[in-house]
Amino acid sequence: MTRITQHPILGTFHLGPEVTITVDGRSLPAREGEPIAAALLANGISVFRFTEKAGEPRGLFCGIGICTDCKMTVNGVPNVRACVTPIKAEMVIQTQRGVGKWHE
């Protein structure tokens, strides 16, 4: 599995140990400290959200937190930018639909 470890804007990712994250109900391996987007891409996931009006799929676009194409719901919080948010053990990540909903 190929991992992104270097980014032209964000620099070098200092990866920690392998951890488990849950993405849409599936347990997947990730490396602590890598961006969520990098972990998802390493696991073959490229769709992070669906647009509100047309339901079109979106994924990684700018990769530096400027656009909103990589917004996901993380630990019940919607609109988290997956490209700049580092992985932590036991994260629960969901593909976001539209503007997202808060989960308690």
N, CA, C and O atoms as CSV, one atom per row, in Angstrom:
chain,resi,resn,atom,element,x,y,z
A,1,MET,N,N,0.844,-1.163,0.000
A,1,MET,CA,C,0.000,0.000,0.000
A,1,MET,C,C,0.900,1.239,0.000
A,1,MET,O,O,1.721,1.408,0.902
A,2,THR,N,N,0.750,2.104,-1.005
A,2,THR,CA,C,1.546,3.318,-1.122
A,2,THR,C,C,0.955,4.413,-0.242
A,2,THR,O,O,-0.259,4.612,-0.209
A,3,ARG,N,N,1.836,5.121,0.471
A,3,ARG,CA,C,1.386,6.195,1.351
A,3,ARG,C,C,2.012,7.509,0.913
A,3,ARG,O,O,3.154,7.555,0.456
A,4,ILE,N,N,1.237,8.574,1.064
A,4,ILE,CA,C,1.752,9.926,0.821
A,4,ILE,C,C,2.491,10.344,2.080
A,4,ILE,O,O,1.912,10.338,3.166
A,5,THR,N,N,3.753,10.703,1.953
A,5,THR,CA,C,4.537,11.108,3.127
A,5,THR,C,C,5.118,12.509,2.995
A,5,THR,O,O,5.618,13.066,3.972
A,6,GLN,N,N,5.058,13.084,1.801
A,6,GLN,CA,C,5.636,14.398,1.541
A,6,GLN,C,C,4.613,15.248,0.805
A,6,GLN,O,O,3.972,14.779,-0.135
A,7,HIS,N,N,4.460,16.495,1.229
A,7,HIS,CA,C,3.505,17.408,0.606
A,7,HIS,C,C,4.217,18.728,0.336
A,7,HIS,O,O,4.941,19.215,1.205
A,8,PRO,N,N,4.032,19.330,-0.858
A,8,PRO,CA,C,4.758,20.562,-1.189
A,8,PRO,C,C,4.413,21.748,-0.296
A,8,PRO,O,O,5.235,22.654,-0.153
A,9,ILE,N,N,3.239,21.775,0.305
A,9,ILE,CA,C,2.836,22.881,1.181
A,9,ILE,C,C,2.908,22.483,2.653
A,9,ILE,O,O,3.440,23.232,3.473
A,10,LEU,N,N,2.382,21.320,2.987
A,10,LEU,CA,C,2.306,20.881,4.373
A,10,LEU,C,C,3.603,20.279,4.893
A,10,LEU,O,O,3.764,20.108,6.101
A,11,GLY,N,N,4.528,19.957,3.997
A,11,GLY,CA,C,5.829,19.409,4.401
A,11,GLY,C,C,5.811,17.899,4.531
A,11,GLY,O,O,4.991,17.215,3.919
A,12,THR,N,N,6.732,17.388,5.342
A,12,THR,CA,C,6.868,15.952,5.564
A,12,THR,C,C,5.965,15.533,6.711
A,12,THR,O,O,5.934,16.185,7.755
A,13,PHE,N,N,5.239,14.457,6.519
A,13,PHE,CA,C,4.373,13.945,7.568
A,13,PHE,C,C,5.207,13.052,8.489
A,13,PHE,O,O,5.905,12.150,8.026
A,14,HIS,N,N,5.131,13.307,9.767
A,14,HIS,CA,C,5.820,12.480,10.748
A,14,HIS,C,C,4.832,11.415,11.215
A,14,HIS,O,O,4.005,11.645,12.097
A,15,LEU,N,N,4.945,10.258,10.600
A,15,LEU,CA,C,3.969,9.203,10.822
A,15,LEU,C,C,4.260,8.431,12.092
A,15,LEU,O,O,5.395,8.046,12.373
A,16,GLY,N,N,3.206,8.219,12.844
A,16,GLY,CA,C,3.301,7.430,14.053
A,16,GLY,C,C,2.986,5.976,13.758
A,16,GLY,O,O,3.101,5.527,12.618
A,17,PRO,N,N,2.592,5.248,14.781
A,17,PRO,CA,C,2.297,3.828,14.601
A,17,PRO,C,C,1.035,3.601,13.779
A,17,PRO,O,O,0.226,4.508,13.586
A,18,GLU,N,N,0.887,2.375,13.302
A,18,GLU,CA,C,-0.343,2.017,12.600
A,18,GLU,C,C,-1.476,1.951,13.616
A,18,GLU,O,O,-1.334,1.376,14.695
A,19,VAL,N,N,-2.601,2.551,13.246
A,19,VAL,CA,C,-3.789,2.566,14.100
A,19,VAL,C,C,-4.979,2.110,13.261
A,19,VAL,O,O,-4.870,1.946,12.046
A,20,THR,N,N,-6.098,1.910,13.916
A,20,THR,CA,C,-7.322,1.540,13.217
A,20,THR,C,C,-8.291,2.716,13.259
A,20,THR,O,O,-8.501,3.331,14.304
A,21,ILE,N,N,-8.880,3.016,12.097
A,21,ILE,CA,C,-9.928,4.021,11.996
A,21,ILE,C,C,-11.170,3.332,11.449
A,21,ILE,O,O,-11.081,2.265,10.843
A,22,THR,N,N,-12.316,3.941,11.665
A,22,THR,CA,C,-13.556,3.402,11.118
A,22,THR,C,C,-14.076,4.377,10.078
A,22,THR,O,O,-14.309,5.549,10.374
A,23,VAL,N,N,-14.257,3.890,8.863
A,23,VAL,CA,C,-14.734,4.723,7.761
A,23,VAL,C,C,-16.011,4.094,7.221
A,23,VAL,O,O,-16.000,2.986,6.685
A,24,ASP,N,N,-17.109,4.826,7.374
A,24,ASP,CA,C,-18.415,4.332,6.925
A,24,ASP,C,C,-18.678,2.908,7.418
A,24,ASP,O,O,-19.183,2.062,6.680
A,25,GLY,N,N,-18.325,2.666,8.672
A,25,GLY,CA,C,-18.585,1.378,9.296
A,25,GLY,C,C,-17.521,0.313,9.078
A,25,GLY,O,O,-17.618,-0.772,9.651
A,26,ARG,N,N,-16.507,0.597,8.264
A,26,ARG,CA,C,-15.443,-0.376,7.986
A,26,ARG,C,C,-14.191,-0.021,8.780
A,26,ARG,O,O,-13.803,1.146,8.820
A,27,SER,N,N,-13.561,-0.988,9.403
A,27,SER,CA,C,-12.288,-0.780,10.090
A,27,SER,C,C,-11.166,-0.817,9.067
A,27,SER,O,O,-11.051,-1.757,8.280
A,28,LEU,N,N,-10.340,0.222,9.092
A,28,LEU,CA,C,-9.238,0.320,8.132
A,28,LEU,C,C,-7.948,0.704,8.847
A,28,LEU,O,O,-7.988,1.379,9.875
A,29,PRO,N,N,-6.799,0.280,8.309
A,29,PRO,CA,C,-5.524,0.697,8.892
A,29,PRO,C,C,-5.161,2.104,8.433
A,29,PRO,O,O,-5.495,2.515,7.322
A,30,ALA,N,N,-4.481,2.824,9.294
A,30,ALA,CA,C,-3.977,4.158,8.962
A,30,ALA,C,C,-2.723,4.385,9.796
A,30,ALA,O,O,-2.427,3.609,10.705
A,31,ARG,N,N,-1.990,5.443,9.487
A,31,ARG,CA,C,-0.814,5.801,10.279
A,31,ARG,C,C,-1.120,7.075,11.043
A,31,ARG,O,O,-1.532,8.076,10.456
A,32,GLU,N,N,-0.924,7.039,12.332
A,32,GLU,CA,C,-1.177,8.214,13.152
A,32,GLU,C,C,-0.350,9.380,12.641
A,32,GLU,O,O,0.845,9.239,12.380
A,33,GLY,N,N,-1.000,10.547,12.496
A,33,GLY,CA,C,-0.313,11.755,12.044
A,33,GLY,C,C,-0.471,12.057,10.566
A,33,GLY,O,O,-0.304,13.206,10.158
A,34,GLU,N,N,-0.788,11.059,9.751
A,34,GLU,CA,C,-0.985,11.343,8.337
A,34,GLU,C,C,-2.354,11.989,8.160
A,34,GLU,O,O,-3.255,11.744,8.962
A,35,PRO,N,N,-2.526,12.812,7.124
A,35,PRO,CA,C,-3.851,13.404,6.890
A,35,PRO,C,C,-4.890,12.317,6.601
A,35,PRO,O,O,-4.573,11.276,6.025
A,36,ILE,N,N,-6.113,12.574,7.006
A,36,ILE,CA,C,-7.202,11.633,6.741
A,36,ILE,C,C,-7.241,11.286,5.254
A,36,ILE,O,O,-7.383,10.117,4.896
A,37,ALA,N,N,-7.117,12.286,4.393
A,37,ALA,CA,C,-7.184,12.045,2.947
A,37,ALA,C,C,-6.117,11.052,2.497
A,37,ALA,O,O,-6.396,10.187,1.666
A,38,ALA,N,N,-4.912,11.158,3.026
A,38,ALA,CA,C,-3.836,10.240,2.644
A,38,ALA,C,C,-4.174,8.814,3.065
A,38,ALA,O,O,-3.932,7.870,2.313
A,39,ALA,N,N,-4.732,8.654,4.263
A,39,ALA,CA,C,-5.107,7.322,4.738
A,39,ALA,C,C,-6.222,6.730,3.875
A,39,ALA,O,O,-6.198,5.545,3.542
A,40,LEU,N,N,-7.193,7.564,3.518
A,40,LEU,CA,C,-8.294,7.070,2.690
A,40,LEU,C,C,-7.798,6.667,1.309
A,40,LEU,O,O,-8.170,5.609,0.801
A,41,LEU,N,N,-6.971,7.492,0.702
A,41,LEU,CA,C,-6.435,7.165,-0.621
A,41,LEU,C,C,-5.610,5.884,-0.574
A,41,LEU,O,O,-5.668,5.075,-1.500
A,42,ALA,N,N,-4.838,5.694,0.505
A,42,ALA,CA,C,-4.038,4.475,0.648
A,42,ALA,C,C,-4.922,3.240,0.762
A,42,ALA,O,O,-4.492,2.131,0.445
A,43,ASN,N,N,-6.158,3.434,1.216
A,43,ASN,CA,C,-7.114,2.331,1.333
A,43,ASN,C,C,-8.080,2.262,0.151
A,43,ASN,O,O,-9.079,1.545,0.210
A,44,GLY,N,N,-7.790,2.999,-0.920
A,44,GLY,CA,C,-8.595,2.922,-2.138
A,44,GLY,C,C,-9.874,3.737,-2.111
A,44,GLY,O,O,-10.752,3.529,-2.948
A,45,ILE,N,N,-10.000,4.665,-1.161
A,45,ILE,CA,C,-11.203,5.497,-1.062
A,45,ILE,C,C,-10.897,6.876,-1.631
A,45,ILE,O,O,-9.990,7.561,-1.158
A,46,SER,N,N,-11.655,7.282,-2.649
A,46,SER,CA,C,-11.400,8.582,-3.270
A,46,SER,C,C,-12.602,9.521,-3.223
A,46,SER,O,O,-12.480,10.686,-3.602
A,47,VAL,N,N,-13.749,9.048,-2.774
A,47,VAL,CA,C,-14.929,9.908,-2.635
A,47,VAL,C,C,-15.095,10.214,-1.155
A,47,VAL,O,O,-15.252,9.306,-0.338
A,48,PHE,N,N,-15.060,11.508,-0.811
A,48,PHE,CA,C,-15.135,11.936,0.585
A,48,PHE,C,C,-16.486,12.537,0.941
A,48,PHE,O,O,-16.898,12.509,2.101
A,49,ARG,N,N,-17.175,13.082,-0.057
A,49,ARG,CA,C,-18.485,13.687,0.210
A,49,ARG,C,C,-19.308,13.697,-1.059
A,49,ARG,O,O,-18.802,13.436,-2.151
A,50,PHE,N,N,-20.605,14.006,-0.897
A,50,PHE,CA,C,-21.515,14.193,-2.023
A,50,PHE,C,C,-22.129,15.577,-1.882
A,50,PHE,O,O,-22.509,15.982,-0.783
A,51,THR,N,N,-22.227,16.304,-2.991
A,51,THR,CA,C,-22.740,17.670,-2.946
A,51,THR,C,C,-24.198,17.709,-2.518
A,51,THR,O,O,-24.939,16.740,-2.686
A,52,GLU,N,N,-24.596,18.852,-1.958
A,52,GLU,CA,C,-25.943,19.008,-1.418
A,52,GLU,C,C,-27.013,18.996,-2.502
A,52,GLU,O,O,-28.007,18.281,-2.376
A,53,LYS,N,N,-26.829,19.770,-3.559
A,53,LYS,CA,C,-27.895,19.925,-4.565
A,53,LYS,C,C,-27.988,18.745,-5.527
A,53,LYS,O,O,-29.066,18.183,-5.718
A,54,ALA,N,N,-26.873,18.370,-6.128
A,54,ALA,CA,C,-26.918,17.341,-7.177
A,54,ALA,C,C,-26.462,15.961,-6.703
A,54,ALA,O,O,-26.589,14.986,-7.444
A,55,GLY,N,N,-25.933,15.864,-5.482
A,55,GLY,CA,C,-25.466,14.578,-4.987
A,55,GLY,C,C,-24.242,14.055,-5.714
A,55,GLY,O,O,-24.024,12.845,-5.772
A,56,GLU,N,N,-23.435,14.961,-6.274
A,56,GLU,CA,C,-22.252,14.556,-7.034
A,56,GLU,C,C,-21.089,14.229,-6.096
A,56,GLU,O,O,-20.921,14.886,-5.069
A,57,PRO,N,N,-20.292,13.227,-6.441
A,57,PRO,CA,C,-19.162,12.849,-5.588
A,57,PRO,C,C,-18.024,13.862,-5.665
A,57,PRO,O,O,-17.755,14.443,-6.716
A,58,ARG,N,N,-17.369,14.056,-4.535
A,58,ARG,CA,C,-16.207,14.938,-4.455
A,58,ARG,C,C,-15.122,14.229,-3.649
A,58,ARG,O,O,-15.412,13.391,-2.795
A,59,GLY,N,N,-13.882,14.574,-3.933
A,59,GLY,CA,C,-12.750,13.987,-3.217
A,59,GLY,C,C,-11.663,15.021,-3.055
A,59,GLY,O,O,-11.941,16.214,-2.936
A,60,LEU,N,N,-10.439,14.571,-3.050
A,60,LEU,CA,C,-9.301,15.463,-2.877
A,60,LEU,C,C,-9.158,16.366,-4.100
A,60,LEU,O,O,-9.128,15.880,-5.231
A,61,PHE,N,N,-9.069,17.676,-3.877
A,61,PHE,CA,C,-8.906,18.615,-4.983
A,61,PHE,C,C,-7.665,19.477,-4.742
A,61,PHE,O,O,-6.644,19.279,-5.400
A,62,CYS,N,N,-7.738,20.426,-3.814
A,62,CYS,CA,C,-6.583,21.306,-3.617
A,62,CYS,C,C,-5.518,20.676,-2.726
A,62,CYS,O,O,-4.326,20.909,-2.927
A,63,GLY,N,N,-5.929,19.895,-1.761
A,63,GLY,CA,C,-4.983,19.208,-0.883
A,63,GLY,C,C,-4.330,20.076,0.172
A,63,GLY,O,O,-3.431,19.606,0.870
A,64,ILE,N,N,-4.753,21.343,0.319
A,64,ILE,CA,C,-4.131,22.229,1.308
A,64,ILE,C,C,-5.146,22.956,2.186
A,64,ILE,O,O,-4.793,23.923,2.862
A,65,GLY,N,N,-6.391,22.510,2.185
A,65,GLY,CA,C,-7.396,23.068,3.081
A,65,GLY,C,C,-8.093,24.326,2.600
A,65,GLY,O,O,-8.810,24.959,3.375
A,66,ILE,N,N,-7.906,24.709,1.344
A,66,ILE,CA,C,-8.517,25.928,0.818
A,66,ILE,C,C,-9.934,25.658,0.299
A,66,ILE,O,O,-10.867,26.384,0.639
A,67,CYS,N,N,-10.094,24.635,-0.508
A,67,CYS,CA,C,-11.420,24.333,-1.057
A,67,CYS,C,C,-12.215,23.523,-0.037
A,67,CYS,O,O,-11.744,23.299,1.078
A,68,THR,N,N,-13.386,23.094,-0.399
A,68,THR,CA,C,-14.204,22.306,0.534
A,68,THR,C,C,-14.568,20.938,-0.039
A,68,THR,O,O,-15.502,20.297,0.442
A,69,ASP,N,N,-13.849,20.491,-1.049
A,69,ASP,CA,C,-14.210,19.225,-1.674
A,69,ASP,C,C,-13.939,18.005,-0.798
A,69,ASP,O,O,-14.531,16.952,-1.034
A,70,CYS,N,N,-13.073,18.108,0.198
A,70,CYS,CA,C,-12.731,16.942,1.012
A,70,CYS,C,C,-13.423,16.932,2.370
A,70,CYS,O,O,-12.994,16.213,3.273
A,71,LYS,N,N,-14.488,17.718,2.531
A,71,LYS,CA,C,-15.182,17.765,3.817
A,71,LYS,C,C,-15.789,16.407,4.155
A,71,LYS,O,O,-16.419,15.761,3.319
A,72,MET,N,N,-15.581,15.993,5.405
A,72,MET,CA,C,-16.145,14.735,5.888
A,72,MET,C,C,-16.664,14.950,7.311
A,72,MET,O,O,-16.362,15.965,7.940
A,73,THR,N,N,-17.433,14.006,7.807
A,73,THR,CA,C,-17.872,14.034,9.197
A,73,THR,C,C,-16.903,13.168,9.989
A,73,THR,O,O,-16.738,11.982,9.702
A,74,VAL,N,N,-16.262,13.771,10.989
A,74,VAL,CA,C,-15.251,13.074,11.780
A,74,VAL,C,C,-15.638,13.132,13.254
A,74,VAL,O,O,-15.801,14.209,13.826
A,75,ASN,N,N,-15.780,11.974,13.847
A,75,ASN,CA,C,-16.188,11.870,15.260
A,75,ASN,C,C,-17.444,12.683,15.530
A,75,ASN,O,O,-17.568,13.321,16.575
A,76,GLY,N,N,-18.384,12.657,14.575
A,76,GLY,CA,C,-19.663,13.338,14.731
A,76,GLY,C,C,-19.665,14.802,14.369
A,76,GLY,O,O,-20.705,15.453,14.462
A,77,VAL,N,N,-18.525,15.344,13.957
A,77,VAL,CA,C,-18.416,16.762,13.601
A,77,VAL,C,C,-18.372,16.882,12.074
A,77,VAL,O,O,-17.450,16.363,11.445
A,78,PRO,N,N,-19.357,17.559,11.471
A,78,PRO,CA,C,-19.360,17.698,10.016
A,78,PRO,C,C,-18.363,18.752,9.540
A,78,PRO,O,O,-17.866,19.557,10.327
A,79,ASN,N,N,-18.083,18.733,8.245
A,79,ASN,CA,C,-17.294,19.751,7.561
A,79,ASN,C,C,-15.827,19.800,7.983
A,79,ASN,O,O,-15.218,20.869,7.987
A,80,VAL,N,N,-15.261,18.654,8.336
A,80,VAL,CA,C,-13.843,18.562,8.665
A,80,VAL,C,C,-13.074,18.356,7.367
A,80,VAL,O,O,-13.415,17.471,6.582
A,81,ARG,N,N,-12.044,19.159,7.131
A,81,ARG,CA,C,-11.244,19.035,5.910
A,81,ARG,C,C,-10.279,17.858,6.051
A,81,ARG,O,O,-9.336,17.899,6.841
A,82,ALA,N,N,-10.533,16.819,5.275
A,82,ALA,CA,C,-9.759,15.584,5.370
A,82,ALA,C,C,-8.319,15.753,4.908
A,82,ALA,O,O,-7.449,14.981,5.311
A,83,CYS,N,N,-8.056,16.743,4.074
A,83,CYS,CA,C,-6.705,16.893,3.520
A,83,CYS,C,C,-5.703,17.448,4.530
A,83,CYS,O,O,-4.500,17.257,4.357
A,84,VAL,N,N,-6.166,18.129,5.577
A,84,VAL,CA,C,-5.243,18.730,6.544
A,84,VAL,C,C,-5.469,18.264,7.980
A,84,VAL,O,O,-4.789,18.737,8.890
A,85,THR,N,N,-6.403,17.352,8.200
A,85,THR,CA,C,-6.689,16.862,9.546
A,85,THR,C,C,-5.933,15.559,9.774
A,85,THR,O,O,-6.138,14.587,9.047
A,86,PRO,N,N,-5.047,15.531,10.797
A,86,PRO,CA,C,-4.253,14.323,11.024
A,86,PRO,C,C,-5.057,13.191,11.662
A,86,PRO,O,O,-5.982,13.414,12.444
A,87,ILE,N,N,-4.675,11.998,11.307
A,87,ILE,CA,C,-5.276,10.783,11.860
A,87,ILE,C,C,-4.901,10.631,13.324
A,87,ILE,O,O,-3.767,10.880,13.733
A,88,LYS,N,N,-5.900,10.212,14.101
A,88,LYS,CA,C,-5.694,9.801,15.489
A,88,LYS,C,C,-6.361,8.442,15.640
A,88,LYS,O,O,-7.325,8.139,14.936
A,89,ALA,N,N,-5.862,7.641,16.537
A,89,ALA,CA,C,-6.412,6.301,16.750
A,89,ALA,C,C,-7.899,6.371,17.064
A,89,ALA,O,O,-8.365,7.279,17.752
A,90,GLU,N,N,-8.629,5.397,16.548
A,90,GLU,CA,C,-10.057,5.220,16.828
A,90,GLU,C,C,-10.957,6.299,16.225
A,90,GLU,O,O,-12.106,6.427,16.648
A,91,MET,N,N,-10.482,7.073,15.263
A,91,MET,CA,C,-11.344,8.063,14.599
A,91,MET,C,C,-12.497,7.355,13.908
A,91,MET,O,O,-12.334,6.262,13.366
A,92,VAL,N,N,-13.664,7.990,13.930
A,92,VAL,CA,C,-14.830,7.500,13.211
A,92,VAL,C,C,-15.128,8.526,12.124
A,92,VAL,O,O,-15.488,9.667,12.414
A,93,ILE,N,N,-14.976,8.113,10.883
A,93,ILE,CA,C,-15.069,9.010,9.734
A,93,ILE,C,C,-16.228,8.559,8.856
A,93,ILE,O,O,-16.410,7.368,8.603
A,94,GLN,N,N,-17.008,9.537,8.397
A,94,GLN,CA,C,-18.144,9.215,7.538
A,94,GLN,C,C,-18.112,10.070,6.286
A,94,GLN,O,O,-17.770,11.251,6.331
A,95,THR,N,N,-18.473,9.458,5.170
A,95,THR,CA,C,-18.657,10.207,3.937
A,95,THR,C,C,-19.790,11.193,4.192
A,95,THR,O,O,-20.863,10.814,4.661
A,96,GLN,N,N,-19.544,12.444,3.882
A,96,GLN,CA,C,-20.537,13.474,4.167
A,96,GLN,C,C,-21.484,13.650,2.991
A,96,GLN,O,O,-21.068,13.653,1.833
A,97,ARG,N,N,-22.746,13.793,3.305
A,97,ARG,CA,C,-23.772,14.049,2.300
A,97,ARG,C,C,-24.312,15.449,2.526
A,97,ARG,O,O,-24.841,15.751,3.595
A,98,GLY,N,N,-24.178,16.312,1.511
A,98,GLY,CA,C,-24.615,17.696,1.634
A,98,GLY,C,C,-23.804,18.451,2.662
A,98,GLY,O,O,-22.582,18.326,2.729
A,99,VAL,N,N,-24.513,19.246,3.470
A,99,VAL,CA,C,-23.810,20.081,4.460
A,99,VAL,C,C,-23.465,19.334,5.722
A,99,VAL,O,O,-22.811,19.895,6.601
A,100,GLY,N,N,-23.877,18.093,5.846
A,100,GLY,CA,C,-23.548,17.285,7.002
A,100,GLY,C,C,-24.469,17.558,8.171
A,100,GLY,O,O,-25.167,18.571,8.212
A,101,LYS,N,N,-24.460,16.643,9.118
A,101,LYS,CA,C,-25.289,16.766,10.323
A,101,LYS,C,C,-24.421,16.453,11.533
A,101,LYS,O,O,-23.541,15.594,11.480
A,102,TRP,N,N,-24.682,17.165,12.623
A,102,TRP,CA,C,-23.970,16.905,13.866
A,102,TRP,C,C,-24.493,15.613,14.479
A,102,TRP,O,O,-25.699,15.371,14.501
A,103,HIS,N,N,-23.582,14.788,14.974
A,103,HIS,CA,C,-23.940,13.533,15.645
A,103,HIS,C,C,-23.470,13.624,17.085
A,103,HIS,O,O,-22.394,14.154,17.362
A,104,GLU,N,N,-24.262,13.117,17.981
A,104,GLU,CA,C,-23.869,13.119,19.400
A,104,GLU,C,C,-23.500,11.755,19.859
A,104,GLU,O,O,-23.145,11.570,21.023
